[in-house]
Amino acid sequence: MRQQSVLVALASLTALALAATPNVIVIMADDQASDTLLDSMSVMPNVKSLIADKGITYERHYCTVSWCCPSRVNFLTGKAAHNTNVTGLEAPWGGWPKFVNQGLNKNYLPVWLNDAGIDTYYVGKFMNAYTTENFLKPAPKGWTDFSMLLEPGCYDFMHSIWNEGDKVVKKPGIHTQKITNEKTLQYLDDAAEARKPFFLMVAPVAPHVEITQSGVVNNPPPMPAQKGLFNDRIAPRRKNFNPDVSSGASWVANKRKLTEKEVKAGDAHHASRLRSIAGIDDMVKLIVDKLKDKKLLENTYIIYTSDNGYHISNHRLLPGKRCGYEEDISIPLLMTGPGIPQKRTSTIVSSHTDLAPTILKLFGVPQRPDFDGSVIEYTDSALKNSKRKEVVNVAFWDPDVAHENVEWKKSTPAQVYRNVWKSIRLQTAYGDFYYSVWCDGSKEFYDMDDDFAQMSNPLRTPLATTAYKKTYFSRPFAQLLTRLDTLLLITKTCKGDSCRHPWRVAFPGGKVNYLYDAMDEKYDRFFAEQPKVDFECVPGDIRERSGPEKVEVFVERGKRALGEREVRKLLPSFWRR
Ligand SMILES: *[C@@H]1O[C@H](CO)[C@@H](O)[C@H](O)[C@H]1NC(C)=O
């Protein structure tokens, strides 16, 4: 009798625990930049009222590679691209076969969730080089069910190709967003019926350009309901919009001004992207209505984001991504759900590396020791007490010779693989910075508080560098640069703990945790003597060609501090070599 009631009590406890396990939906757009940069949320009234007004908008969320496949793999694994080695779209650098070869198909988010008893569903674009040929060879692991777009029909909006179960199905004449909506709602019905906690990822191919199966590239075609919308909208005229004086570094600094025709085409492109984004917004309403209908809304987290950002005519660039400028790397992150404060904005720094840890936390599944990221704070108290690092490492390994269809010759490797760069984006209590190093030796620094448009790079010429008189933390500019370069040196190959606490690599004692601590005079000589970030123009993460990797560990040696002349001598190491 007594035993029985204990059992009953146990059973109801288990039921309670299960009921308390929430559901998580991630909606990942394709190429949508942050609202402040490319004006995208103004056409998303549903995302505003149903997610932003009921949750947190993270204003400093970044991708770590501004390109679809590496960024999605970064998100799905919680690991930096330099640790997945999925750095491109196609073999040998990236794509679905590379993901499988790297052993990641057995070791990523849906597998961990599924092992923890959570149902997992996927709809939409999954990974580049996932095709009608290699479909199910092997099957993507970890998903309870999935409907994925298959190349060559992934970006062919009116002739998309999907898997349905183990069949390849062509869908001529129906807009791909409409199919995405239907499949998503079907999975929500399935999930409700299964009465188990679920993870659903929806990845519409919007607002990506259309690429038809014959290879023609078009603006994204509108859903029927979106035709004619936003005809009057033009790309935002930020300070860096097709400027009279070139900006940036390396090949970007050599770009000619865009013609009027190119600017106009960019504006038309912007308008059609907004129509495409409006299609995602309609889907968000359908999802929330379905959750309400199935009484699941109260217990479901919704995360809205994008794989990478996008630029249109900024820095004289034709529409695209793959750069390190704010337009390309700053992406939306919005989150709502049980216990999340409403109508909140946050400036804590986070990246896609942090989302898998966050999703495990939402489900109450233990963190993984090999994560490079950490849980993004989402409760009032956690946000207030956040001690997270201030830096995001972003990088690009360009295997693509067709980039930016421009004025350059395919002669030396440096010209072919010229879009190879590594950078850090820092948001500190004392300043907001971007620092990057390119494979041709060019460097960039932007004080984002003064120059959010990234228009004047004091590292562009020796003259500009010496003329730059701003001090940081009451210290000369050169002192800030040695710290930033060392931080980039650490983060470009960090792993696990060293990604979460980069300064501790050089200061294992824990005395330096933030840039502010590192600026102390007593470390001047230490930072000055570190090797500088310096790597070759080669595609992919080839460590032998990526220059110095190791930073020294700081030891108090009672060395004399640097004199002013020595400080001035530091600067040339930051000039273009
Ligand atoms: C990444 O993959 C490329 C291509 O297979 C290979 O050449 C490179 O050595 C790999 N890098 C690392 C760090 O494993």
The ligand as a MOL file (V3000), in Angstrom:
LIG
                    3D

  0  0  0     0  0            999 V3000
M  V30 BEGIN CTAB
M  V30 COUNTS 14 14 0 0 0
M  V30 BEGIN ATOM
M  V30 1 C 40.8870 21.5660 -42.9630 0
M  V30 2 O 40.5600 20.9130 -44.1540 0
M  V30 3 C 41.4470 21.1720 -45.2190 0
M  V30 4 C 40.9040 20.5100 -46.4670 0
M  V30 5 O 40.7260 19.1600 -46.3030 0
M  V30 6 C 42.8480 20.6750 -44.8520 0
M  V30 7 O 43.7400 20.9710 -45.8970 0
M  V30 8 C 43.2870 21.3690 -43.5650 0
M  V30 9 O 44.5220 20.9020 -43.1330 0
M  V30 10 C 42.2670 21.1580 -42.4630 0
M  V30 11 N 42.6140 21.9980 -41.3150 0
M  V30 12 C 42.6760 21.5450 -40.0770 0
M  V30 13 C 43.0350 22.5420 -39.0200 0
M  V30 14 O 42.4500 20.4030 -39.7750 0
M  V30 END ATOM
M  V30 BEGIN BOND
M  V30 1 1 1 2
M  V30 2 1 1 10
M  V30 3 1 2 3
M  V30 4 1 3 4
M  V30 5 1 3 6
M  V30 6 1 4 5
M  V30 7 1 6 7
M  V30 8 1 6 8
M  V30 9 1 8 9
M  V30 10 1 8 10
M  V30 11 1 10 11
M  V30 12 1 11 12
M  V30 13 1 12 13
M  V30 14 2 12 14
M  V30 END BOND
M  V30 END CTAB
M  END
